[in-house]
Amino acid sequence: MSNVAESYRRHLELVAAAAAACGRSGRVRLVAVSKTFPEPLLREAYAAGARELGESRMQELVPKAAALPPDIAWHLIGHLQANKVRPAVKLAAWIHSVDSVELLQRIDRIAGEEGRHPQVLLEVNVLGEASKFGLTPEQALAAGEAFAGCSHLRVAGLMTMAPYEAPEAVLRQCFGGLRRLRDAMEARWGVSLPELSMGMSGDFGIAIEEGATIVRIGTAIFGGR
Ligand SMILES: *Cc1c(COP(=O)(O)O)cnc(C)c1O
């Protein structure tokens, strides 16, 4: 078994064990983040059972999706430019990085034109870091009206990225903050936002403890980038 296959399988077990350890009943979805890695490594992950792969850029997702088997659910996890929405809607099963109401409305319109129904997540910059994309918590809280107005999309939940190598208290503030924001949005708008996409190679254990339903793991599976 190659390293990638072995690492993928080990992380499936680690993710399941972390969920079980905090008494979570539902499955936590593992997205293998394959951005920057070459196709042969993606095929190794696929052979080990990976069917959900994450990419950051459409320029990379388009050729990989064309080259790899059709039963892969592609997760777009990076910032999406307005002029790339159509190919994203055609190719991605999940779009994690919806960082403005305008983008949400554009994805909804194009999804209707293309007859596609991607799952979308609103990206939130929970701690207000200057370097990051994402809605502020206040903007996200106010966005309920916009997604009630979507006719083709379902907003499935929220996504965030924690600061890199932050201390545990900061990670919990970020991930717990996303969960509490989700709870507040559900209460305010009477909607269901079951998905919380949070946690990467270095922090997925804490993210699961704080309620992650999707973790996005790249380097721990594929190796150094
Ligand atoms: C690259 C990336 C990941 C994966 O990060 P690793 O540290 O390699 O696990 C997860 N989420 C997003 C949004 C990313 O850009």
The ligand as a Tripos MOL2 file, in Angstrom:
@<TRIPOS>MOLECULE
LIG
   15    15     1     0     0
SMALL
NO_CHARGES

@<TRIPOS>ATOM
      1 C1         -5.1960   23.8310    1.7950 C.3       1 LIG1
      2 C2         -6.4810   23.8800    2.5380 C.ar      1 LIG1
      3 C3         -6.8430   22.8650    3.4370 C.ar      1 LIG1
      4 C4         -5.9380   21.7060    3.7790 C.3       1 LIG1
      5 O1         -4.8690   22.1400    4.5500 O.3       1 LIG1
      6 P1         -3.7810   21.0990    5.1320 P.3       1 LIG1
      7 O2         -3.0930   21.8650    6.1820 O.co2     1 LIG1
      8 O3         -2.9410   20.7070    3.9830 O.co2     1 LIG1
      9 O4         -4.5520   19.9360    5.6800 O.co2     1 LIG1
     10 C5         -8.0720   22.9530    4.0550 C.ar      1 LIG1
     11 N1         -8.9250   23.9760    3.7960 N.ar      1 LIG1
     12 C6         -8.6200   24.9650    2.9440 C.ar      1 LIG1
     13 C7         -9.5940   26.0500    2.7140 C.3       1 LIG1
     14 C8         -7.3860   24.9450    2.2890 C.ar      1 LIG1
     15 O5         -7.0960   25.9480    1.4470 O.3       1 LIG1
@<TRIPOS>BOND
     1     1     2 1
     2     2     3 ar
     3     2    14 ar
     4     3     4 1
     5     3    10 ar
     6     4     5 1
     7     5     6 1
     8     6     7 2
     9     6     8 1
    10     6     9 1
    11    10    11 ar
    12    11    12 ar
    13    12    13 1
    14    12    14 ar
    15    14    15 1
@<TRIPOS>SUBSTRUCTURE
     1 LIG1         1 GROUP 0 **** ****
